Amino acid sequence: MKGKKVDRRTFIKLGASLAGASAANRFIGARAQGSGQYEPRFPIEKGARLRLLRWSGFVKSDEEYWNANTRRFTKLTGVPVDIEYITWEDVRPKAALAANLGAGPDIVMGWYDDPHLYPQRLLDVSDLAEYLGNKYGGWYDVARIYGYSDVVGHWIAIPVGAPVAALVYRQSWAQEAGFDTFPTDLDGLLKLSQALKKNGHPTGFALGHAVGDGNVWVHWLLWSFGGKQVEADGKTIAINRQETWNALEYAKELYQTMVSGVASWLDSNNNRAFLSGAISLTGNGISIYYAAKRDFPEIAKDLNHANFPVGPVGRPTEFHLFTEAFIFKYTRYPNAAKEYLRFMLEKDQAAPWVEAMNGYVTPALKAYRDLPVWTRDPKVTPYRDGIARMLYNGYAGPPGPKAAAALSEFVVLDMFADACVRGMSPKAAAKRAEDRLRRIYS
């Protein structure tokens, strides 16, 4: 899902200048001029200061504009915000540690249904969620599922959006393989992949513990055959069934078209492989296109995107990284924290952020579907529709600690790796996943 590997831990005090962010600085200056008296919706506590923990984006303008918007918030409110950027994989354990210790960042921008691991320790943000939803066309269904907790009976997180994935492919190589248009069904996808491999252009999908890329494609494929890890009752384990075996059989065939090494791929590996020409097809966020336009214009010209094909179930079953912001109850400044999130998701801040990063994060509020970024370049349009086409983690059971734990332990991803990489039969791989899920859901 990312453009290049970031394995550094970056801590930015937003009172300092941001190197390399001249465009964002111009944006801040222009936006701040003429601003009237700032009136917060949530009365800010005296002496408030906030700490935000969030994932590090792999589109440079994501952080530049997020930081620029944050500096503007500080200018208008007097509330300093310290942001700690860390790698995608590190957000979950660090947030969980803060929840257990009752100390740490005030706000976390985390993944999937992680807030449902500790809903009782999070601030009720129903007032903010309802305000934003009413103002901006409502939340997508999956956003409410991730943000609202049935356990405590209120919103525990504010959905931010999804670094949506699409299938990224080299158009000229697909045409050489006999495909003038991208397949919309699984049979066509497999035939295209086989033809690409035959022509010396293998595919590549992560089968290592990639928080984004690995989880995204295996859940989509499982669901596209009608498979699921648990029934709607949240108790009946449903993974070891014919639908899952069919999905794993398909995956084993698709794996034969992949470049070597995908077993250890994390979220950055497929980006590098695609931009180097080592693979012809992968699933990824828009960061590959973003990087190609900047550094590899010839590849960008030949690159195209498509939504994930529909499987035998006959409807979209996509799965995407989903990020939401949650506030810990231990914060000394709950109103300041809510006001910061409100400010960042208002159109004056959110629209330039999404535009600047070329749609890298698709917002969870429906009104932002109309932003020009989605149609100005047709190659970007598939990313607009990802949230509307997606299911949620733990489907078809309810979100919550058990579904979140299963995802954090990579149960479904490991099942596909067992079948594809480690040579287990579909039934054996599904049985191992079933045993792990019984332990989690018991």
Secondary structure as GFF3:
##gff-version 3
##sequence-region A 1 442
A	DSSP	beta_strand	10	13	.	.	.	ID=ss1
A	DSSP	alpha_helix	22	32	.	.	.	ID=ss2
A	DSSP	beta_strand	50	55	.	.	.	ID=ss3
A	DSSP	alpha_helix	60	77	.	.	.	ID=ss4
A	DSSP	beta_strand	81	86	.	.	.	ID=ss5
A	DSSP	alpha_helix	88	101	.	.	.	ID=ss6
A	DSSP	beta_strand	107	111	.	.	.	ID=ss7
A	DSSP	three_ten_helix	114	117	.	.	.	ID=ss8
A	DSSP	three_ten_helix	119	121	.	.	.	ID=ss9
A	DSSP	alpha_helix	126	135	.	.	.	ID=ss10
A	DSSP	alpha_helix	141	147	.	.	.	ID=ss11
A	DSSP	beta_strand	148	149	.	.	.	ID=ss12
A	DSSP	beta_strand	154	155	.	.	.	ID=ss13
A	DSSP	beta_strand	158	162	.	.	.	ID=ss14
A	DSSP	beta_strand	166	170	.	.	.	ID=ss15
A	DSSP	alpha_helix	171	176	.	.	.	ID=ss16
A	DSSP	alpha_helix	186	198	.	.	.	ID=ss17
A	DSSP	alpha_helix	213	224	.	.	.	ID=ss18
A	DSSP	alpha_helix	242	255	.	.	.	ID=ss19
A	DSSP	three_ten_helix	262	264	.	.	.	ID=ss20
A	DSSP	alpha_helix	269	275	.	.	.	ID=ss21
A	DSSP	beta_strand	281	284	.	.	.	ID=ss22
A	DSSP	alpha_helix	287	295	.	.	.	ID=ss23
A	DSSP	alpha_helix	297	302	.	.	.	ID=ss24
A	DSSP	beta_strand	303	306	.	.	.	ID=ss25
A	DSSP	beta_strand	323	327	.	.	.	ID=ss26
A	DSSP	alpha_helix	334	345	.	.	.	ID=ss27
A	DSSP	alpha_helix	347	356	.	.	.	ID=ss28
A	DSSP	beta_strand	362	363	.	.	.	ID=ss29
A	DSSP	three_ten_helix	366	370	.	.	.	ID=ss30
A	DSSP	alpha_helix	373	376	.	.	.	ID=ss31
A	DSSP	three_ten_helix	378	380	.	.	.	ID=ss32
A	DSSP	alpha_helix	381	384	.	.	.	ID=ss33
A	DSSP	three_ten_helix	387	389	.	.	.	ID=ss34
A	DSSP	alpha_helix	401	408	.	.	.	ID=ss35
A	DSSP	alpha_helix	411	420	.	.	.	ID=ss36
A	DSSP	alpha_helix	426	441	.	.	.	ID=ss37
###
